[in-house]
Amino acid sequence: MLAANIWHWWVGLVLTVVGIGAVAAVAAGYIKQVSATRFPGKRQRRGHDEG
């Protein structure tokens, strides 16, 4: 049963790393989206000034 214990440890480690990465990606996407609406870039401002 040593192999099962080691296997479960590695599966848990991989799932933990993937979970942390997913949470970080969602948080980064949220921050990017919120900051994009609060502080529009030059490309977005230029379109509003012309029209």
N, C-alpha and C positions, 0 to 999 in steps of 0.2 A: 503493500500500500504506500510505499515511499514515493513511487512514481506519481500516484494520484495526488498526493499532497503537494509535490513540486509542481505538477501540472496546474492545479487549482491556484497556486500562488502566482504563477506566471500569467494565467488568464485574468486573475484579479488585478495584477499590476498593469496589464495592457488595457483593461477596461477602465481603470482609474485614470491612466494617462489620456485615453481617448475622451473620457468624460470631462476632465479638466480642460482639454483642448477645445471641446465643443462649447463649454461654458465661456471660455475666453473668446472664441470666435463670435458667439452671439453677443457678448458684451461689447466687443470691438465694433461689430456691425451696427449695434444700437447707437453707440457713441458717434460713429461716423455719420449715421443718418440724422441724428439730432443736431450735430454740429453743422451739417450741410444745410439744414433748414434755417438755423440761426445765423450762420455766417456764410452767405452764398459767395461762391468764387467769382473771379472775373468773367468767366464764360457765361454764368447765369446772369450777372448784373448787366453785361453788355447787351443781352437780348432784351432786357426790360427797358433799357435806356433808348434803344432804337425804335421800339414799337410804341 
